């Protein structure tokens, strides 16, 4: 049995009108490779991207990727009535990542 530890970034996004607490876990596996796990109200969506572009982090990739593309990857069989809900979650995560990354830039 091989056990490794790694660094995973996590976000807790709360106080968003109409949405419960959103937990986000981001892992940069290697340059240009990463995964995300999003949990809201007991539902979980995740995906791994092995080709995000040279030296891009999962944060950068997720912010820049079209929301429709992300939804298709994390829930390819999403029902039409849930698409709008999932769109709100993805857009909220993108805004939180932009805000977090902007704060880091301003601290430097």
TIBABA-670096 format. One line per field, with one value per atom (N, C-alpha, C, O): chain; x, z, y; residue in three letters. Coordinates in Angstrom, 3 decimals, always signed. Each point is the difference from the previous one (the first is absolute). Layout:
# TIBABA-670096
unit	A; ...
px	X; ...
pz	Z; ...
py	Y; ...
code	Ala; ...
***
This chain:
# TIBABA-670096
unit	A; A; A; A; A; A; A; A; A; A; A; A; A; A; A; A; A; A; A; A; A; A; A; A; A; A; A; A; A; A; A; A; A; A; A; A; A; A; A; A; A; A; A; A; A; A; A; A; A; A; A; A; A; A; A; A; A; A; A; A; A; A; A; A; A; A; A; A; A; A; A; A; A; A; A; A; A; A; A; A; A; A; A; A; A; A; A; A; A; A; A; A; A; A; A; A; A; A; A; A; A; A; A; A; A; A; A; A; A; A; A; A; A; A; A; A; A; A; A; A; A; A; A; A; A; A; A; A; A; A; A; A; A; A; A; A; A; A; A; A; A; A; A; A; A; A; A; A; A; A; A; A; A; A; A; A; A; A; A; A; A; A; A; A; A; A; A; A; A; A; A; A; A; A; A; A; A; A; A; A; A; A; A; A; A; A; A; A; A; A; A; A; A; A; A; A; A; A; A; A; A; A; A; A; A; A; A; A; A; A; A; A; A; A; A; A; A; A; A; A; A; A; A; A; A; A; A; A; A; A; A; A; A; A; A; A; A; A; A; A; A; A; A; A; A; A; A; A; A; A; A; A; A; A; A; A; A; A; A; A; A; A; A; A; A; A; A; A; A; A; A; A; A; A; A; A; A; A; A; A; A; A; A; A; A; A; A; A; A; A; A; A; A; A; A; A; A; A; A; A; A; A; A; A; A; A; A; A; A; A; A; A; A; A; A; A; A; A; A; A; A; A; A; A; A; A; A; A; A; A; A; A; A; A; A; A; A; A; A; A; A; A; A; A; A; A; A; A; A; A; A; A; A; A; A; A; A; A; A; A; A; A; A; A; A; A; A; A; A; A; A; A; A; A; A; A; A; A; A; A; A; A; A; A; A; A; A; A; A; A; A; A; A; A; A; A; A; A; A; A; A; A; A; A; A; A; A; A; A; A; A; A; A; A; A; A; A; A; A; A; A; A; A; A; A; A; A; A; A; A; A; A
px	+0.854; -0.854; +0.891; +0.922; -1.213; +0.737; -0.928; -1.114; +1.567; -0.789; +0.828; +1.151; -1.761; +0.669; -0.852; -1.219; +1.872; -0.736; +0.211; +1.018; -1.987; +0.109; -0.675; -0.619; +0.752; -0.598; -1.285; -0.007; -1.062; -1.309; -0.492; -0.023; -0.371; -0.576; -1.487; -0.641; +0.100; -1.439; -0.604; +0.622; -1.841; -0.765; -1.342; -0.589; +0.110; -1.370; -0.677; +0.405; -1.434; -0.706; -1.388; -0.777; +0.476; -1.290; -0.623; +0.588; -1.781; -0.742; -0.244; +0.124; -0.473; -0.382; -1.511; -0.497; -0.221; -1.463; -0.430; +0.445; -1.315; -0.569; +0.879; -0.393; +1.573; +0.883; +0.440; +0.214; -0.085; +0.554; +1.521; +0.566; +0.080; +1.458; +0.590; -0.456; +1.466; +0.707; +1.418; +0.712; -0.304; +1.373; +0.694; -0.540; +1.735; +0.759; +1.389; +0.651; -0.206; +1.336; +0.722; -0.499; +1.686; +0.773; +1.366; +0.654; -0.230; +1.303; +0.757; -0.470; +1.631; +0.908; +0.886; +0.842; -1.036; +0.702; +1.391; +0.963; -0.872; +1.258; -0.263; -1.154; +2.201; -0.268; -0.982; +0.236; -1.327; -1.000; -0.951; -0.774; +0.816; -0.880; -0.607; +0.711; -2.029; -0.620; -1.397; -0.578; +0.048; -1.354; -0.727; +0.604; -1.929; -0.851; -1.131; -0.508; +0.121; -1.165; -0.848; +0.498; -1.783; -0.934; -1.141; -0.589; +0.280; -1.089; -0.948; +0.427; -1.715; -1.021; -1.264; -0.527; +0.056; -1.245; -0.019; -1.006; +2.137; +0.090; +0.252; +0.175; -0.152; +0.303; +1.464; +0.525; +0.126; +1.420; +0.238; -0.545; +1.376; +0.415; +1.514; +0.604; +0.014; +1.461; +0.462; -0.740; +1.984; +0.628; +1.503; +0.502; +0.194; +1.451; +0.285; -0.599; +1.515; +0.434; +1.487; +0.797; -0.421; +1.401; +0.707; +1.203; -1.942; +0.593; -0.658; -0.860; +1.267; -0.596; +0.784; -0.401; +1.500; +0.885; +1.271; -0.025; +1.109; +1.298; +0.073; -0.276; +0.645; +0.219; -1.236; +0.141; -1.349; -1.205; -0.398; +0.110; -0.573; -0.498; -1.472; -0.639; +0.112; -1.419; -0.843; -1.059; +1.515; -0.712; -0.137; -1.099; +2.229; +0.002; -0.887; -0.800; +0.951; -0.778; -1.493; -0.781; +0.388; -1.411; -0.615; -1.118; +1.842; -0.486; -0.205; -0.996; +1.922; -0.020; -0.879; -0.447; +0.195; -0.790; -1.470; -0.527; -0.143; -1.424; -0.830; +0.239; -1.193; -0.838; -0.695; -0.061; -0.463; -0.672; +0.944; -0.409; +1.663; +0.996; +0.237; +0.035; +0.124; +0.236; -1.180; +0.190; -1.399; -1.187; -0.030; -0.288; +0.581; -0.017; +1.029; -0.226; +1.348; +1.038; -0.336; +0.262; -0.835; -0.254; -1.338; -0.196; -0.731; -1.303; -0.558; -0.886; +1.421; -0.402; -1.476; -0.517; -0.161; -1.407; -0.916; -1.088; +1.543; -0.773; -1.375; -0.125; -0.887; -1.376; -0.190; +0.611; -1.456; -0.219; -0.402; +0.456; -1.306; -0.450; +1.097; -0.118; +1.174; +1.120; +1.140; +0.910; -0.952; +1.074; +0.173; +1.125; -2.229; +0.058; +0.610; +0.803; -1.193; +0.528; +1.510; +0.755; -0.327; +1.418; +0.786; +1.146; -1.756; +0.629; +0.270; +1.079; -2.036; +0.193; +1.158; +0.805; -0.733; +1.084; +1.354; +0.928; -0.811; +1.270; +0.402; +1.159; -2.104; +0.300; +0.418; +0.877; -1.486; +0.368; +1.417; +0.773; -0.426; +1.355; +1.010; +1.054; -1.366; +0.905; +0.239; +1.139; -2.204; +0.142; +0.836; +0.823; -1.022; +0.783; +1.480; +0.870; -0.587; +1.395; +0.638; +1.149; -1.883; +0.520; +0.314; +1.050; -1.964; +0.179; +1.202; +0.810; -0.703; +1.116; +1.319; +0.961; -0.903; +1.238; +0.354; +1.180; -2.161; +0.254; +0.571; +0.898; -1.413; +0.502; +1.461; +0.789; -0.429; +1.386; +0.917; +1.093; -1.544; +0.799; +0.195; +1.100; -2.148; +0.073; +0.898; +0.592; -0.473; +0.855; +1.477; +0.830; -0.491; +1.430; +0.593; +1.176
pz	+0.000; +0.000; +0.000; +0.807; -1.730; -0.090; +0.421; -0.511; +1.435; +0.476; -0.178; +0.430; -1.075; -0.226; +0.560; +0.115; +0.226; +0.381; -1.098; -0.693; +0.544; -1.006; +0.516; +1.064; -1.834; +0.387; -0.779; -1.231; +1.953; -0.595; +0.571; +1.216; -2.106; +0.449; +0.199; -0.764; +1.788; +0.213; +0.234; +0.587; -1.061; +0.200; +0.604; -0.351; +1.250; +0.505; -0.421; +0.403; -1.212; -0.518; +0.624; -0.177; +0.904; +0.685; -0.222; -0.631; +1.163; -0.064; -1.449; -0.332; -0.520; -1.384; -0.078; +0.308; -0.720; -0.078; -0.840; -1.136; +1.704; -0.721; -0.075; -0.614; +1.216; -0.020; +1.412; +0.839; -0.593; +1.261; -0.046; -1.011; +2.107; +0.086; -1.150; -0.287; -0.361; -1.075; +0.483; +0.399; -0.434; +0.318; -1.308; -0.822; +0.634; -1.220; +0.375; +0.886; -1.565; +0.215; -1.340; -0.981; +0.946; -1.232; +0.197; +1.022; -2.005; +0.093; -1.314; -1.059; +1.141; -1.147; +0.093; +0.892; -1.806; +0.041; -0.608; +0.507; -1.600; -0.696; -0.848; -0.147; -0.418; -0.859; -1.124; -0.760; +0.676; -1.031; +0.275; -0.878; +2.088; +0.371; +1.369; +0.936; -0.822; +1.285; +0.108; -0.974; +2.180; +0.248; +0.936; +0.765; -0.849; +0.873; +0.506; -0.717; +1.961; +0.604; +0.585; +0.760; -1.117; +0.482; +0.709; -0.543; +1.765; +0.779; +0.449; +0.541; -0.769; +0.449; +0.338; -0.839; +2.050; +0.452; -0.218; -0.423; +0.722; -0.089; -1.394; -0.161; -0.841; -1.365; -0.288; +0.451; -1.206; -0.277; -1.505; -0.667; +0.154; -1.396; -0.025; +0.798; -1.714; -0.079; -1.416; -0.816; +0.558; -1.265; +0.103; +0.807; -1.649; -0.146; -1.420; -0.959; +0.832; -1.313; -0.129; +0.800; -1.796; -0.215; -1.006; -0.219; -0.392; -0.997; +0.111; -0.808; +1.808; +0.255; -0.667; +0.070; -0.708; -0.564; +0.823; +1.219; -1.884; +0.655; +1.179; -0.151; +1.303; +1.221; +0.566; +0.868; -1.330; +0.585; +1.233; +0.041; +0.959; +1.213; -0.195; -0.932; +1.809; -0.060; +0.233; -0.609; +1.479; +0.225; -1.311; -0.386; -0.289; -1.251; -1.049; -0.661; +0.521; -0.999; +0.271; -0.910; +2.154; +0.359; -0.235; -0.505; +0.867; -0.194; -1.489; -0.379; -0.452; -1.416; -0.861; -1.067; +1.497; -0.808; -0.041; +1.003; -2.149; -0.081; +0.978; +0.162; +0.471; +0.991; -0.597; +0.644; -1.855; -0.648; -0.149; +0.193; -0.536; -0.141; +1.339; +0.075; +0.973; +1.324; +0.409; +0.481; -0.668; +0.370; -0.766; +0.579; -1.867; -0.802; +0.515; -0.073; +0.592; +0.524; +1.388; +0.279; +0.589; +1.362; +0.141; +0.950; -1.891; +0.045; -1.422; -0.391; -0.384; -1.405; -0.212; -1.101; +2.119; -0.127; +0.807; +0.413; -0.192; +0.807; -0.634; -1.209; +2.044; -0.455; -0.277; +0.648; -1.606; -0.426; +1.173; +0.084; +0.823; +1.119; +1.051; +0.832; -0.859; +0.943; -0.610; +0.714; -2.021; -0.687; +0.543; +0.228; -0.019; +0.506; +1.412; +0.316; +0.523; +1.368; -0.037; +0.713; -1.530; -0.093; -0.603; +0.379; -1.304; -0.560; +1.095; +0.036; +0.852; +1.118; +0.892; +0.434; -0.169; +0.852; -0.673; +0.632; -1.900; -0.717; -0.069; +0.241; -0.566; -0.080; +1.365; +0.075; +0.990; +1.354; +0.332; +0.575; -0.930; +0.240; -0.798; +0.523; -1.776; -0.812; +0.656; +0.078; +0.388; +0.647; +1.269; +0.272; +0.504; +1.226; -0.333; +0.677; -1.710; -0.398; -0.497; +0.331; -1.121; -0.464; +1.186; +0.042; +0.915; +1.179; +0.820; +0.441; -0.241; +0.768; -0.695; +0.647; -1.947; -0.744; -0.026; +0.060; -0.148; +0.027; +1.355; +0.067; +1.003; +1.344; +0.132; +0.619; -1.194; +0.066; -0.761; +0.466; -1.638; -0.807; +0.759; +0.001; +0.638; +0.729; +1.221; +0.403; +0.201; +1.181; -0.364; +0.840; -2.076; -0.420; -0.186; -0.347
py	-1.180; +1.180; +1.230; +0.117; +0.806; +1.255; +1.128; +0.118; +0.704; +1.135; +1.258; +0.074; +0.915; +1.269; +1.125; -0.121; +1.199; +1.209; +1.032; -0.010; +0.893; +1.047; +1.260; +0.006; +1.048; +1.268; +0.207; -0.013; +0.201; +0.272; +1.319; +0.191; +0.726; +1.270; -0.217; -0.721; +1.344; -0.114; +1.381; +0.887; -0.740; +1.232; -0.364; -1.022; +1.850; -0.082; +1.289; +1.090; -1.228; +1.172; +0.007; -0.939; +1.999; +0.083; +1.375; +0.878; -0.723; +1.254; +0.445; +1.179; -2.152; +0.277; -0.216; -1.083; +2.118; -0.094; -1.191; -0.165; -0.662; -1.130; -1.226; -0.992; +1.021; -1.165; -0.355; +0.875; -2.158; -0.474; +0.134; +0.413; -0.764; +0.020; -0.817; -1.107; +1.663; -0.695; -0.274; +0.921; -2.179; -0.395; -0.346; -0.741; +1.279; -0.223; -0.498; +0.555; -1.602; -0.550; -0.003; -0.551; +1.174; +0.138; -0.625; +0.213; -0.983; -0.654; +0.174; -0.415; +1.026; +0.058; -1.238; -0.106; -0.814; -1.282; +0.119; -0.574; +1.327; +0.275; +1.238; +0.403; +0.214; +1.151; -0.372; -0.939; +1.685; -0.252; -1.144; -0.382; -0.176; -1.113; +0.279; +0.366; -0.540; +0.269; -0.559; -0.482; +0.557; -0.487; +0.938; +0.751; -0.820; +0.799; -0.873; -0.863; +1.099; -0.644; +1.120; +0.831; -0.810; +1.019; -0.716; -0.934; +1.379; -0.598; +1.097; +1.020; -1.234; +0.933; -0.790; -0.730; +0.879; -0.611; -1.515; -0.569; -0.066; -1.452; -0.547; -1.207; +2.056; -0.425; +0.318; +1.018; -1.900; +0.169; -0.120; -0.880; +1.792; -0.028; +0.076; +0.717; -1.458; +0.038; -0.315; -0.549; +0.916; -0.377; +0.189; +0.782; -1.521; +0.093; +0.475; -0.488; +1.439; +0.447; -0.278; +0.490; -1.268; -0.360; +0.890; -0.139; +1.050; +0.895; +1.373; +0.348; +0.426; +1.320; +1.120; +1.162; -1.492; +1.014; +0.042; -0.172; +0.396; -0.027; +0.977; +1.190; -1.699; +0.774; +0.697; +0.862; -1.204; +0.598; -0.791; -1.226; +1.957; -0.638; -0.343; +0.486; -1.318; -0.329; +1.247; +0.151; +0.742; +1.266; +0.779; +0.398; -0.189; +0.758; -0.663; +0.661; -1.960; -0.731; +0.115; +0.276; -0.484; +0.015; +1.380; +0.104; +0.949; +1.373; +0.292; +0.617; -1.051; +0.344; -0.900; +0.423; -1.633; -0.941; +0.422; +0.480; -0.653; +0.338; -0.844; -1.196; +1.826; -0.683; -1.215; -1.047; +1.161; -1.139; -1.194; -1.145; +1.413; -1.054; -0.700; -1.229; +2.026; -0.582; -0.873; -1.117; +1.617; -0.784; -1.312; -1.047; +1.091; -1.224; -1.004; -1.208; +1.694; -0.892; -0.544; -1.170; +1.993; -0.463; -0.722; -0.758; +0.987; -0.682; -0.116; +0.760; -1.728; -0.103; -0.331; +0.188; -0.671; -0.370; +0.916; -0.400; +1.638; +0.945; +0.199; +0.196; -0.252; +0.222; +1.488; +0.850; -0.558; +1.385; +0.899; +1.140; -1.641; +0.828; +0.215; +0.899; -1.704; +0.177; +0.815; +0.422; -0.199; +0.709; +1.411; +0.444; +0.262; +1.377; +0.034; +0.878; -1.841; -0.105; -0.244; +0.660; -1.592; -0.316; +1.171; +0.240; +0.477; +1.195; +1.026; +0.591; -0.373; +0.947; -0.432; +0.823; -2.117; -0.509; +0.226; +0.505; -0.873; +0.154; +1.473; +0.339; +0.530; +1.436; +0.546; +0.861; -1.344; +0.421; -0.449; +0.767; -1.996; -0.504; +0.826; +0.359; -0.056; +0.823; +1.361; +0.461; +0.175; +1.307; -0.107; +0.874; -1.930; -0.187; -0.202; +0.549; -1.330; -0.215; +1.297; +0.290; +0.489; +1.288; +0.905; +0.643; -0.599; +0.832; -0.462; +0.815; -2.113; -0.564; +0.294; +0.415; -0.625; +0.237; +1.480; +0.346; +0.528; +1.446; +0.414; +0.839; -1.422; +0.311; -0.402; +0.714; -1.845; -0.468; +0.954; +0.325; +0.122; +0.936; +1.314; +0.553; -0.054; +1.278; -0.098; +1.001; -2.187; -0.169; +0.051; +0.347; -0.686; -0.054; +1.341; +0.111
code	Unk; Unk; Unk; Unk; Unk; Unk; Unk; Unk; Unk; Unk; Unk; Unk; Unk; Unk; Unk; Unk; Unk; Unk; Unk; Unk; Unk; Unk; Unk; Unk; Unk; Unk; Unk; Unk; Unk; Unk; Unk; Unk; Unk; Unk; Unk; Unk; Unk; Unk; Unk; Unk; Unk; Unk; Unk; Unk; Unk; Unk; Unk; Unk; Unk; Unk; Unk; Unk; Unk; Unk; Unk; Unk; Unk; Unk; Unk; Unk; Unk; Unk; Unk; Unk; Unk; Unk; Unk; Unk; Unk; Unk; Unk; Unk; Unk; Unk; Unk; Unk; Unk; Unk; Unk; Unk; Unk; Unk; Unk; Unk; Unk; Unk; Unk; Unk; Unk; Unk; Unk; Unk; Unk; Unk; Unk; Unk; Unk; Unk; Unk; Unk; Unk; Unk; Unk; Unk; Unk; Unk; Unk; Unk; Unk; Unk; Unk; Unk; Unk; Unk; Unk; Unk; Unk; Unk; Unk; Unk; Unk; Unk; Unk; Unk; Unk; Unk; Unk; Unk; Unk; Unk; Unk; Unk; Unk; Unk; Unk; Unk; Unk; Unk; Unk; Unk; Unk; Unk; Unk; Unk; Unk; Unk; Unk; Unk; Unk; Unk; Unk; Unk; Unk; Unk; Unk; Unk; Unk; Unk; Unk; Unk; Unk; Unk; Unk; Unk; Unk; Unk; Unk; Unk; Unk; Unk; Unk; Unk; Unk; Unk; Unk; Unk; Unk; Unk; Unk; Unk; Unk; Unk; Unk; Unk; Unk; Unk; Unk; Unk; Unk; Unk; Unk; Unk; Unk; Unk; Unk; Unk; Unk; Unk; Unk; Unk; Unk; Unk; Unk; Unk; Unk; Unk; Unk; Unk; Unk; Unk; Unk; Unk; Unk; Unk; Unk; Unk; Unk; Unk; Unk; Unk; Unk; Unk; Unk; Unk; Unk; Unk; Unk; Unk; Unk; Unk; Unk; Unk; Unk; Unk; Unk; Unk; Unk; Unk; Unk; Unk; Unk; Unk; Unk; Unk; Unk; Unk; Unk; Unk; Unk; Unk; Unk; Unk; Unk; Unk; Unk; Unk; Unk; Unk; Unk; Unk; Unk; Unk; Unk; Unk; Unk; Unk; Unk; Unk; Unk; Unk; Unk; Unk; Unk; Unk; Unk; Unk; Unk; Unk; Unk; Unk; Unk; Unk; Unk; Unk; Unk; Unk; Unk; Unk; Unk; Unk; Unk; Unk; Unk; Unk; Unk; Unk; Unk; Unk; Unk; Unk; Unk; Unk; Unk; Unk; Unk; Unk; Unk; Unk; Unk; Unk; Unk; Unk; Unk; Unk; Unk; Unk; Unk; Unk; Unk; Unk; Unk; Unk; Unk; Unk; Unk; Unk; Unk; Unk; Unk; Unk; Unk; Unk; Unk; Unk; Unk; Unk; Unk; Unk; Unk; Unk; Unk; Unk; Unk; Unk; Unk; Unk; Unk; Unk; Unk; Unk; Unk; Unk; Unk; Unk; Unk; Unk; Unk; Unk; Unk; Unk; Unk; Unk; Unk; Unk; Unk; Unk; Unk; Unk; Unk; Unk; Unk; Unk; Unk; Unk; Unk; Unk; Unk; Unk; Unk; Unk; Unk; Unk; Unk; Unk; Unk; Unk; Unk; Unk; Unk; Unk; Unk; Unk; Unk; Unk; Unk; Unk; Unk; Unk; Unk; Unk; Unk; Unk; Unk; Unk; Unk; Unk; Unk; Unk; Unk; Unk; Unk; Unk; Unk; Unk; Unk; Unk; Unk; Unk; Unk; Unk; Unk; Unk; Unk; Unk; Unk; Unk; Unk; Unk; Unk; Unk; Unk; Unk
***
